[in-house]
Amino acid sequence: MKPVILVDDDDDLRRAVKQTLELEGFEVNGFNSGKPALHTLKRDWQGVVVTDIRMPGMDGLALMAKIKDIDADIPVVLITGHGDVSTAVKAIQDGAYDFIEKPFRNAALLEVLNRAVEKRGLVLENRRLRSELAAQHGESLIGHSNPILRLKEKIASIAPAQVDVLITGETGTGKELVARAVHQQSPRRSGPFVAVNCAAIPETMVESELFGFEAGSFTGAHKRRVGRFESADGGTIFLDEIESIPPPLAAKILRVLQERSLERLGSNSTISLDIRIVAASKVDLKELSERGEFREDLYYRLNVVELCLPPLRERQEDIPLLFEHFVQGAVNRFERSAPEITHEIIEQLLVHSWPGNVRELKNAAERFVLGNELGDLDLLPPEAEDGGSGELNLPQRVEHFEKLLIEHALARHQGNVQKTYRALGIPRKTFYDKLGKYAINQDKFR
């Protein structure tokens, strides 16, 4: 099915175009004005709108604006006379899919509509998949920034493959959260997820903790103990801070990765394992291996697929949404009323350097709920976009902050354009101008 809404006050032209499109397999609803056409539209409608620009009452541009309020991704194709071409070009910048100039060839219109219908189908399919994934696994990774969206896509891609994964990222970027997302989106989701902080286990106990032991294998081993690898059988084991593993133990871990089997301490029996190994490090393991401080073959065996987590300073547009999420969690946990998150609070959050990343932001949210203040933040301006180390100048900082406020408002209103520009207190056209200026895709926030 290829639905088309055709709006044109020229009855003869409308009937001729409708007949042409129906012969090519389109399902066409024709209208001589925009208002009745709007009544047939809703979010996730599957088709394309074709409208003349010049019409009495609501013209084509006004109709397009109202369509974008319903669903910003509905393709709108404008029919224009020769004198309206510059207007149509501007309309494309404001979100129109394409325009076709009178008099037009039927083949040209059909080509545009087939492309528009295909694009609309892809948009709706992506929405459906995201909705199903969120419903099935829960939305564990909060954010709409390009780095976090790319990370989500990569997790969704590699999770079903069941390959071993190496997660790298600075302290506080959420490595265990990502490991759990990989597990939850894999066929192993019904099995155990066993998290091990390698740095938190005393060096003398790492081997027995991971591999287990038989009774009597050493002083104090009064009864058999199943190790963490064995506990993860049928599921996923997460080895955090893998760089802390003692070098003598690396060979045994390598054998587990290669053979998917182990021997408990004090036993000669081999135990087969069905596990997926997800390791994480806050340092560069390749660099460590080159210095002889980490076993090179273990590094390459762990690094089948690498997930690099972005630091918070590289996903600043996610900060307001993350902060609200953590504030709500703290409100529920501490049974406090939610304090107002003002623009001044958001501005303070956006200019902090966040060396502790998401973990530091969560702590700030909890302090905010408990005392209505953020505490002493190291307020450093973000680096210039050209990668330089100097501070942004005033116009750059104003634009940077404005962009983040718009994205924050879109997130709060779940991508609803009308609610967003009203909350921001700016006209609709100004709002769309700013979306174009900052290359903001409102669909990311739905």
Buried (B, 14 or more C-beta within 10 A) or exposed (E): EBBBBBBBBBEEBBEEBBEBBEEBEBEBBBBBBBEEBBEEBEEEBBBBBBBBBBBEEBBBBBBBBBBBBBBBBBBBBBBBBEEBEEBBEEBEEBBBBBBBBEEBEEEEBBEBBBBBBEBBEEBBEEBEEBEEBEEEBEEBBBBBBBBBBEBBEBBBEBBEEBEBBBBBBBEBBBBBBBBBBBBBBBEBBEBBBBBBEBEEBEEEEBBBBBBBBBEEBEEEBEEBBEBBBBBBBEBBBBBBBBBBBEEEBBEBBBEBBEEBEBBBBBBEEEBEBEBBBBBBBBBEBBEBBEEEEBBBEBBBBBBBBBBEBBBBBBBBBBBBBBBBBBBEBBBEEEEEEEBEBEEEBBBBBBBBBBBBBBBBBBBBBBBBBEEEEBEEBEEEBBBBEEEEEEEBEEEBBEBBBBBBBBBBBBBBBEBBBBBBBBEBEBEBEEBBBBBEEBEBBBBBBB
